[in-house]
Amino acid sequence: MTTLKRRLNITMTPEVEKLVSHMAKRDNVPQATKISQLLRISLMLEEDRAFSILGDQRFNEKTKKLSHKEVWG
């Protein structure tokens, strides 16, 4: 049976494998599903970090700032 999801082989340290196994059993999902969920969360955190850096850079620029009222009315 084929799948639309891409498969990926990964190597985990015994400690990481033990934690993933525990979380997967706790949540009653396969280990691959738990790893996919954790990866999705990690990517969202990285995205938040990138937006935070961008926001800090824009905040420190020496340009005219608009007030909340000017932007949103």
DSSP file (Angstrom, degrees, kcal/mol; ACC not computed):
  #  RESIDUE AA STRUCTURE BP1 BP2  ACC     N-H-->O    O-->H-N    N-H-->O    O-->H-N    TCO  KAPPA ALPHA  PHI   PSI    X-CA   Y-CA   Z-CA
    1    1 A M              0   0    0      0, 0.0     2,-0.2     0, 0.0     0, 0.0   0.000 360.0 360.0 360.0 131.5    0.0    0.0    0.0
    2    2 A T        -     0   0    0      2,-0.0     2,-0.3     0, 0.0     3,-0.0  -0.488 360.0-153.0 -89.6 162.3    1.4    3.4   -0.9
    3    3 A T        -     0   0    0      2,-0.2     4,-0.1    -2,-0.2     0, 0.0  -0.955  21.2-140.3-133.5 152.8    1.2    6.5    1.1
    4    4 A L  S    S+     0   0    0     -2,-0.3     2,-0.3     2,-0.1    -1,-0.1   0.626  81.9  90.9 -83.9 -14.5    1.2   10.2    0.3
    5    5 A K  S    S-     0   0    0      1,-0.1     2,-0.3    -3,-0.0    -2,-0.2  -0.630  82.2-120.7 -84.7 139.5    3.5   10.9    3.3
    6    6 A R        -     0   0    0     -2,-0.3     2,-0.3     1,-0.0    -2,-0.1  -0.600  25.0-138.1 -77.6 136.3    7.2   10.8    2.8
    7    7 A R        -     0   0    0     -2,-0.3     2,-0.4    -4,-0.1    -1,-0.0  -0.736  19.7-172.2 -96.8 146.3    9.0    8.3    4.9
    8    8 A L        -     0   0    0     -2,-0.3     2,-0.5     2,-0.0    -2,-0.0  -0.996  17.3-140.7-141.1 129.8   12.3    9.1    6.6
    9    9 A N        -     0   0    0     -2,-0.4     2,-0.3     2,-0.0    -2,-0.0  -0.780  27.3-178.3 -89.2 132.3   14.7    6.9    8.5
   10   10 A I        -     0   0    0     -2,-0.5     2,-0.5     2,-0.0    -2,-0.0  -0.920  22.6-137.2-128.6 156.6   16.2    8.5   11.6
   11   11 A T        -     0   0    0     -2,-0.3     2,-0.4     6,-0.0    -2,-0.0  -0.962  23.4-169.4-113.6 127.7   18.7    7.4   14.2
   12   12 A M        -     0   0    0     -2,-0.5    -2,-0.0     2,-0.0     0, 0.0  -0.887  24.6-116.5-116.9 146.3   18.0    8.2   17.8
   13   13 A T     >  -     0   0    0     -2,-0.4     4,-2.7     1,-0.1     5,-0.2  -0.399  37.9-107.7 -67.6 157.8   20.1    8.0   20.9
   14   14 A P  H  > S+     0   0    0      0, 0.0     4,-2.2     0, 0.0     5,-0.2   0.872 120.5  53.4 -57.1 -36.0   18.8    5.4   23.4
   15   15 A E  H  > S+     0   0    0      2,-0.2     4,-2.0     1,-0.2     5,-0.1   0.927 111.0  44.5 -65.7 -44.3   17.8    8.3   25.7
   16   16 A V  H  > S+     0   0    0      2,-0.2     4,-2.8     1,-0.2     5,-0.2   0.914 112.6  52.1 -66.0 -42.6   15.7   10.0   23.0
   17   17 A E  H  X S+     0   0    0     -4,-2.7     4,-2.6     1,-0.2    -1,-0.2   0.895 108.9  51.0 -60.5 -40.4   14.2    6.7   21.9
   18   18 A K  H  X S+     0   0    0     -4,-2.2     4,-2.3    -5,-0.2    -1,-0.2   0.918 112.1  46.2 -64.3 -43.5   13.1    6.0   25.4
   19   19 A L  H  X S+     0   0    0     -4,-2.0     4,-2.6     2,-0.2    -2,-0.2   0.922 114.2  47.3 -64.9 -44.5   11.5    9.4   25.8
   20   20 A V  H  X S+     0   0    0     -4,-2.8     4,-2.7     1,-0.2     5,-0.2   0.920 112.2  50.7 -63.6 -43.0    9.7    9.1   22.5
   21   21 A S  H  X S+     0   0    0     -4,-2.6     4,-2.4    -5,-0.2    -1,-0.2   0.921 111.1  48.4 -60.3 -44.5    8.5    5.6   23.3
   22   22 A H  H  X S+     0   0    0     -4,-2.3     4,-2.6     1,-0.2    -2,-0.2   0.930 113.5  46.4 -61.5 -46.7    7.2    6.8   26.6
   23   23 A M  H  X S+     0   0    0     -4,-2.6     4,-2.4     2,-0.2    -2,-0.2   0.893 111.9  51.3 -65.1 -39.3    5.4    9.8   25.1
   24   24 A A  H  X>S+     0   0    0     -4,-2.7     5,-2.3     2,-0.2     4,-0.6   0.918 112.8  45.1 -64.6 -43.1    3.9    7.6   22.3
   25   25 A K  H ><5S+     0   0    0     -4,-2.4     3,-0.7    -5,-0.2    -2,-0.2   0.917 112.3  52.3 -65.1 -42.5    2.6    5.0   24.8
   26   26 A R  H 3<5S+     0   0    0     -4,-2.6    -2,-0.2     1,-0.2    -1,-0.2   0.896 117.1  38.4 -58.6 -41.7    1.2    7.8   27.0
   27   27 A D  H 3<5S-     0   0    0     -4,-2.4    -1,-0.2    -5,-0.2    -2,-0.2   0.418 108.5-124.9 -92.3   0.8   -0.6    9.4   24.1
   28   28 A N  T <<5 +     0   0    0     -3,-0.7    -3,-0.2    -4,-0.6    -4,-0.1   0.912  69.4 120.1  56.2  48.0   -1.6    6.0   22.6
   29   29 A V  S   <S-     0   0    0     -5,-2.3    -1,-0.2    -6,-0.1    -2,-0.1  -0.932  70.7 -90.8-133.6 158.3   -0.1    6.8   19.2
   30   30 A P     >  -     0   0    0      0, 0.0     4,-2.2     0, 0.0     3,-0.2  -0.313  37.9-114.4 -64.4 154.9    2.7    5.2   17.1
   31   31 A Q  H  > S+     0   0    0      1,-0.2     4,-2.7     2,-0.2     5,-0.2   0.884 116.9  55.9 -58.1 -39.9    6.2    6.5   17.7
   32   32 A A  H  > S+     0   0    0      1,-0.2     4,-2.1     2,-0.2    -1,-0.2   0.889 107.7  48.8 -61.9 -38.5    6.3    7.8   14.1
   33   33 A T  H  > S+     0   0    0     -3,-0.2     4,-2.4     2,-0.2    -1,-0.2   0.916 111.1  49.7 -65.8 -43.2    3.2    9.9   14.8
   34   34 A K  H  X S+     0   0    0     -4,-2.2     4,-2.6     2,-0.2    -2,-0.2   0.915 111.1  49.0 -63.4 -42.6    4.6   11.2   18.0
   35   35 A I  H  X S+     0   0    0     -4,-2.7     4,-2.5     1,-0.2    -1,-0.2   0.903 110.5  51.3 -63.2 -40.9    7.9   12.2   16.3
   36   36 A S  H  X S+     0   0    0     -4,-2.1     4,-2.2    -5,-0.2    -2,-0.2   0.906 110.8  48.5 -62.0 -42.2    5.9   13.9   13.5
   37   37 A Q  H  X S+     0   0    0     -4,-2.4     4,-2.2     2,-0.2    -2,-0.2   0.923 112.2  48.2 -63.0 -44.9    3.9   15.9   16.1
   38   38 A L  H  X S+     0   0    0     -4,-2.6     4,-2.4     1,-0.2    -2,-0.2   0.881 111.0  51.0 -64.5 -38.2    7.1   16.9   18.0
   39   39 A L  H  X S+     0   0    0     -4,-2.5     4,-2.4     2,-0.2    -1,-0.2   0.910 108.4  51.7 -65.2 -42.1    8.7   18.0   14.7
   40   40 A R  H  X S+     0   0    0     -4,-2.2     4,-1.9     2,-0.2    -2,-0.2   0.915 111.3  47.5 -60.6 -44.0    5.7   20.1   13.8
   41   41 A I  H  X S+     0   0    0     -4,-2.2     4,-2.2     1,-0.2    -2,-0.2   0.917 110.8  52.1 -62.4 -43.8    5.9   21.8   17.2
   42   42 A S  H  X S+     0   0    0     -4,-2.4     4,-2.2     1,-0.2    -2,-0.2   0.897 108.3  50.7 -60.7 -41.5    9.6   22.4   16.8
   43   43 A L  H  X S+     0   0    0     -4,-2.4     4,-2.2     1,-0.2    -1,-0.2   0.872 108.7  51.8 -65.5 -37.1    9.1   24.0   13.4
   44   44 A M  H  X S+     0   0    0     -4,-1.9     4,-2.5     2,-0.2    -1,-0.2   0.899 109.5  50.1 -65.4 -39.5    6.4   26.3   14.8
   45   45 A L  H  X S+     0   0    0     -4,-2.2     4,-2.3     2,-0.2    -2,-0.2   0.902 110.2  49.8 -64.7 -40.5    8.9   27.3   17.6
   46   46 A E  H  X S+     0   0    0     -4,-2.2     4,-2.3     2,-0.2    -2,-0.2   0.890 110.4  50.6 -63.9 -39.5   11.6   28.0   15.0
   47   47 A E  H  X S+     0   0    0     -4,-2.2     4,-2.5     2,-0.2    -2,-0.2   0.924 109.8  49.9 -63.8 -44.3    9.1   30.1   13.0
   48   48 A D  H  X S+     0   0    0     -4,-2.5     4,-2.2     1,-0.2    -2,-0.2   0.901 110.3  51.2 -59.9 -41.2    8.2   32.1   16.1
   49   49 A R  H  X S+     0   0    0     -4,-2.3     4,-2.3     2,-0.2    -1,-0.2   0.917 109.6  49.3 -62.8 -43.9   11.9   32.6   16.8
   50   50 A A  H  X S+     0   0    0     -4,-2.3     4,-2.3     1,-0.2    -2,-0.2   0.906 112.2  48.0 -63.3 -42.5   12.5   33.9   13.3
   51   51 A F  H  X S+     0   0    0     -4,-2.5     4,-2.7     2,-0.2    -1,-0.2   0.866 110.1  53.2 -66.5 -35.3    9.5   36.3   13.5
   52   52 A S  H  X S+     0   0    0     -4,-2.2     4,-2.5     2,-0.2    -2,-0.2   0.919 109.6  47.5 -64.4 -44.1   10.8   37.5   16.9
   53   53 A I  H  X S+     0   0    0     -4,-2.3     4,-2.3     2,-0.2    -2,-0.2   0.927 113.3  48.6 -62.2 -45.2   14.2   38.3   15.4
   54   54 A L  H  X S+     0   0    0     -4,-2.3     4,-2.4     1,-0.2    -2,-0.2   0.912 111.5  49.8 -61.1 -43.5   12.6   40.1   12.5
   55   55 A G  H  X S+     0   0    0     -4,-2.7     4,-2.5     1,-0.2    -2,-0.2   0.907 110.0  50.4 -62.6 -42.5   10.4   42.1   14.8
   56   56 A D  H  X S+     0   0    0     -4,-2.5     4,-1.7     2,-0.2    -1,-0.2   0.902 110.5  50.1 -62.0 -41.0   13.4   43.1   17.0
   57   57 A Q  H  X S+     0   0    0     -4,-2.3     4,-0.5     1,-0.2    -2,-0.2   0.926 112.9  45.8 -63.4 -44.4   15.3   44.2   13.9
   58   58 A R  H >< S+     0   0    0     -4,-2.4     3,-0.9     1,-0.2     5,-0.2   0.877 109.8  54.9 -66.4 -37.2   12.3   46.3   12.7
   59   59 A F  H 3< S+     0   0    0     -4,-2.5    -1,-0.2     1,-0.2    -2,-0.2   0.859 108.5  48.9 -63.8 -35.0   11.8   47.8   16.1
   60   60 A N  H 3< S+     0   0    0     -4,-1.7    -1,-0.2    -5,-0.2    -2,-0.2   0.510  85.8 111.9 -85.5  -5.2   15.4   49.0   16.3
   61   61 A E  S << S-     0   0    0     -3,-0.9     2,-1.3    -4,-0.5    -3,-0.0  -0.410  73.9-126.0 -68.7 146.3   15.3   50.6   12.8
   62   62 A K        +     0   0    0     -2,-0.1     2,-0.3     2,-0.0    -1,-0.1  -0.391  69.5 117.2 -90.8  57.0   15.6   54.4   12.9
   63   63 A T  S    S-     0   0    0     -2,-1.3     2,-0.2    -5,-0.2    -2,-0.0  -0.764  76.7 -77.6-118.9 166.8   12.4   54.9   10.8
   64   64 A K        -     0   0    0     -2,-0.3     2,-0.4     1,-0.1    -1,-0.0  -0.432  47.1-144.6 -65.1 131.4    9.1   56.6   11.5
   65   65 A K        -     0   0    0     -2,-0.2     2,-0.4    -3,-0.0    -1,-0.1  -0.772   6.0-136.6 -98.3 143.6    6.9   54.4   13.7
   66   66 A L        -     0   0    0     -2,-0.4     2,-0.1     1,-0.0     0, 0.0  -0.796  19.1-125.0 -98.5 141.9    3.1   54.4   13.2
   67   67 A S     >  -     0   0    0     -2,-0.4     4,-1.8     1,-0.1     5,-0.2  -0.330  26.2-107.5 -77.3 165.7    0.8   54.4   16.2
   68   68 A H  H  > S+     0   0    0      1,-0.2     4,-3.1     2,-0.2     5,-0.4   0.910 122.1  51.6 -57.8 -42.9   -1.8   51.7   16.8
   69   69 A K  H  > S+     0   0    0      1,-0.2     4,-2.1     2,-0.2    -1,-0.2   0.881 107.1  53.0 -64.7 -39.2   -4.5   54.3   15.9
   70   70 A E  H  4 S+     0   0    0      2,-0.2    -1,-0.2     1,-0.2    -2,-0.2   0.868 117.9  37.0 -64.1 -36.0   -2.7   55.2   12.6
   71   71 A V  H  < S+     0   0    0     -4,-1.8    -2,-0.2     1,-0.1    -1,-0.2   0.936 131.7  24.5 -82.3 -48.2   -2.6   51.6   11.5
   72   72 A W  H  <        0   0    0     -4,-3.1    -3,-0.2    -5,-0.2    -2,-0.2   0.503 360.0 360.0-102.2  -6.0   -5.9   50.3   12.8
   73   73 A G     <        0   0    0     -4,-2.1    -4,-0.2    -5,-0.4    -3,-0.1   0.477 360.0 360.0  88.5 360.0   -8.0   53.4   13.0
